[in-house]
Amino acid sequence: MKVFKIGLFFLLFCCQYTYAAKVDTVNTYSASMKMNVKAVVITPDKYDGHQKYPVLYMLHGYGGNYADYVNVFPVIKKLADNYAMIIVCADGKTSWYFDSPVNPALKYETYVSSELVSWVDQHYATINNKAGRAIMGLSMGGHGALYLAFKHQDIYGAAGSMSGGIDIRPFPNNWDITKTLGDIKVQPANWEKHTVTNMIGLLKAGHPALLIDCGTKDFFYKVNLEFHNKLLESNIAHDFIVRDGGHDIDYWSNAINYQLLFMHLYFMKAVA
């Protein structure tokens, strides 16, 4: 009977509590691309501009935009409250978050990992070091999160990928990658240099905490499994989650909870 009463009280408390995370759509400026870029910034309900909070950057997939996460996965507002973190949803269009070697106008690596990070640290009360900063994404954004974290280990302390295109080389005709890297037959070195699976050697001692998550029915499952095995062979610590599922919203709606819990646990340990 006591267990029932406690459970009922907890249920009533949860039903009555209203999450008050604030969602801002902001204009940030990219000097490298000479244009304004929109982003969504979610601050937790207790945010008052004085206490400093860790920041999680979230990268959307191909065909998406900065508003996807808050529109498709509204649970992130609740998780921002629960885990007391600021969440920034960046915009990367179809860039794959590269500084393009073939189109000087596309500098999304510089934008996300330098210009946007600086803008957020200037406008919000953040823990402005790698202990208080993480990055994650899905699909194109999953590759982007790992790519940026591997190249900027002084910026991000943790990185996560949901259904990430971990190796782009098997997909030379998909998702406008050629617009950013050129034709794989003409400029193969660009593809070799910019695919995350070839970047494991960049990881240093104290590298970002890593979470890779992919469903067994996903067309990216094979490259994720191969990446996981390469990390094992290189003795790189990481978490690897595999569940039944495909490259779809149903899978990500589940996976996003694990991603944010992982980031929360990282922040709890790193910031303490």
C-alpha positions in Angstrom: 0.0 0.0 0.0 2.8 2.4 0.8 4.4 1.8 -2.6 1.1 2.6 -4.3 0.7 5.9 -2.4 4.3 7.0 -3.2 3.7 6.1 -6.9 0.4 8.0 -7.0 2.0 11.1 -5.4 4.8 11.0 -8.0 2.3 10.6 -10.8 0.3 13.6 -9.6 3.4 15.7 -9.2 4.5 15.0 -12.7 1.1 15.7 -14.2 1.0 19.1 -12.3 4.5 20.2 -13.1 4.8 22.4 -16.2 8.1 22.6 -17.9 9.1 26.1 -18.6 12.1 25.8 -20.9 12.4 28.9 -23.1 12.8 28.6 -26.9 14.5 31.4 -28.7 15.0 31.6 -32.5 18.1 33.8 -32.9 20.0 35.3 -35.8 23.8 34.8 -35.6 26.3 36.2 -38.0 28.9 34.2 -39.9 31.8 36.5 -40.8 33.4 33.6 -42.8 30.3 33.2 -45.0 29.2 36.9 -44.7 25.6 36.1 -43.9 23.2 35.7 -41.0 22.4 32.1 -39.9 19.4 31.2 -37.7 19.6 28.9 -34.7 17.3 27.8 -31.9 18.5 28.2 -28.3 16.6 26.4 -25.5 17.3 27.5 -22.0 16.1 25.5 -19.0 13.3 26.8 -16.7 15.7 27.9 -14.0 17.9 29.9 -16.3 18.3 33.5 -15.0 21.4 34.7 -16.8 23.6 34.4 -13.7 24.3 30.7 -13.1 26.4 29.2 -15.9 25.1 26.2 -17.7 26.7 23.5 -20.0 25.7 23.7 -23.7 24.8 20.9 -26.0 24.9 21.7 -29.8 22.6 19.6 -32.0 23.1 19.2 -35.7 20.2 18.3 -38.0 20.1 15.9 -40.9 20.1 16.4 -44.7 17.1 18.3 -45.8 16.5 19.7 -42.3 17.1 23.0 -40.6 17.7 24.6 -37.2 14.0 24.2 -36.1 13.8 20.5 -36.7 14.7 19.3 -33.2 12.3 21.5 -31.3 9.4 20.8 -33.8 9.9 17.1 -34.3 11.2 16.2 -30.8 9.6 18.6 -28.3 10.8 16.3 -25.5 14.1 18.2 -25.7 12.5 21.1 -23.9 11.7 18.8 -21.0 15.2 17.3 -21.1 16.7 20.7 -21.1 14.9 21.3 -17.8 15.6 17.9 -16.3 19.3 18.0 -17.1 19.8 21.8 -16.6 21.5 22.4 -19.9 21.3 24.9 -22.7 20.6 23.3 -26.1 21.6 25.0 -29.3 20.1 23.7 -32.6 22.4 24.9 -35.4 21.6 25.3 -39.1 23.9 23.5 -41.6 21.7 23.4 -44.7 23.1 20.6 -46.8 26.8 21.3 -46.0 27.7 18.2 -44.1 29.2 20.7 -41.7 32.4 21.0 -43.7 34.5 24.0 -44.8 34.2 23.1 -48.4 37.4 22.6 -50.3 35.6 23.3 -53.6 33.2 26.1 -52.7 34.8 28.9 -50.6 31.4 30.2 -49.7 30.6 27.2 -47.6 32.3 27.3 -44.2 30.0 25.5 -41.8 32.8 23.9 -39.8 34.1 27.4 -39.0 30.5 28.6 -38.4 29.5 25.9 -36.0 32.7 25.3 -34.1 33.9 28.9 -33.9 31.4 31.6 -34.8 28.3 30.0 -33.3 30.1 28.8 -30.2 31.5 32.3 -29.6 28.1 33.9 -30.2 26.4 31.7 -27.7 29.1 32.2 -25.1 28.7 36.0 -25.5 24.9 36.0 -25.3 24.2 33.3 -22.7 25.6 32.3 -19.3 27.6 29.3 -20.4 30.4 27.1 -19.0 32.6 28.2 -21.9 35.1 25.4 -22.1 35.1 21.8 -23.3 34.0 20.5 -19.9 30.7 22.3 -20.5 30.3 21.8 -24.2 29.1 18.8 -26.2 27.8 18.2 -29.7 25.5 15.6 -31.3 23.5 15.1 -34.4 21.4 12.7 -36.5 22.2 11.3 -40.0 24.2 14.0 -41.8 24.4 15.7 -38.4 25.7 12.6 -36.7 28.7 12.5 -39.1 29.0 16.3 -38.6 29.1 16.1 -34.8 31.9 13.5 -34.8 33.8 15.3 -37.6 33.7 18.6 -35.7 34.5 17.0 -32.3 37.5 15.0 -33.8 38.9 18.2 -35.4 38.1 20.5 -32.4 39.0 18.5 -29.3 39.7 21.7 -27.4 36.1 22.9 -28.0 33.9 19.8 -27.4 34.2 17.4 -24.4 31.6 14.9 -25.7 30.1 14.0 -29.1 27.2 11.8 -30.1 25.8 10.4 -33.4 22.3 9.0 -34.1 22.1 7.1 -37.4 25.2 9.0 -38.6 26.6 8.7 -42.1 29.9 7.7 -40.5 31.6 6.8 -43.8 30.5 9.0 -46.7 32.5 7.2 -49.4 30.0 4.4 -50.1 27.4 7.1 -51.0 29.1 9.2 -53.7 25.9 10.2 -55.5 23.7 11.0 -52.5 22.7 14.0 -50.4 24.6 16.7 -52.3 27.9 15.7 -50.9 29.5 16.4 -54.3 28.5 20.1 -54.0 30.7 20.3 -50.9 33.6 17.9 -51.7 33.5 17.6 -55.5 33.1 14.4 -57.5 34.6 11.4 -55.8 36.2 10.2 -59.0 37.8 13.6 -59.7 38.7 14.6 -56.2 38.9 11.4 -54.2 41.3 12.9 -51.6 38.6 15.3 -50.4 36.4 12.4 -49.6 39.2 10.4 -47.9 40.1 13.4 -45.8 36.6 14.4 -44.8 35.1 11.0 -43.8 35.0 10.4 -40.0 36.0 6.8 -40.3 39.4 7.9 -41.5 39.9 10.4 -38.7 40.3 8.1 -35.7 44.1 8.8 -35.7 43.3 12.4 -34.7 42.0 11.4 -31.3 44.3 12.3 -28.5 44.5 11.4 -24.8 41.5 12.9 -23.2 39.5 12.8 -26.4 35.8 13.6 -26.4 33.5 11.1 -24.8 31.8 9.3 -27.6 28.3 7.8 -28.1 27.4 6.1 -31.5 23.9 4.8 -31.9 22.4 3.2 -35.0 19.5 0.8 -35.8 20.0 -2.6 -37.4 17.7 -1.8 -40.3 19.4 1.6 -41.1 21.2 1.9 -44.4 24.1 3.4 -42.3 24.2 0.4 -40.0 27.1 -1.3 -41.8 29.4 1.8 -41.7 28.5 2.4 -38.0 29.4 -1.2 -37.1 32.7 -0.9 -39.0 33.5 2.4 -37.3 32.8 0.8 -33.9 35.2 -2.1 -34.7 37.9 0.4 -35.8 37.5 2.2 -32.5 37.8 -1.1 -30.6 41.0 -2.0 -32.6 42.4 1.4 -31.7 41.5 1.1 -28.0 39.3 4.2 -28.2 36.8 4.3 -25.4 33.3 4.8 -26.6 29.6 3.8 -26.1 28.0 1.9 -29.0 24.2 1.4 -29.0 22.4 -0.9 -31.4 18.7 -1.5 -31.4 16.1 -2.8 -33.9 15.0 0.1 -36.1 15.6 2.1 -39.2 16.6 5.6 -40.4 13.4 7.3 -39.2 11.7 9.5 -36.6 10.5 6.5 -34.6 14.1 5.4 -34.0 15.4 8.9 -33.2 12.5 9.7 -30.9 13.9 6.9 -28.7 17.6 7.5 -29.3 17.5 11.2 -28.4 16.7 10.3 -24.8 19.9 8.2 -24.6 21.9 10.9 -26.2 20.9 13.6 -23.8 21.3 11.3 -20.8 24.8 10.5 -22.0 25.6 14.2 -22.4 24.1 15.0 -18.9 26.3 12.3 -17.3 29.3 13.7 -19.1 28.6 17.2 -17.8 27.9 16.0 -14.3 31.4 14.3 -14.3 33.3 16.9 -16.2 32.0 20.1 -14.5 32.0 18.7 -11.0 
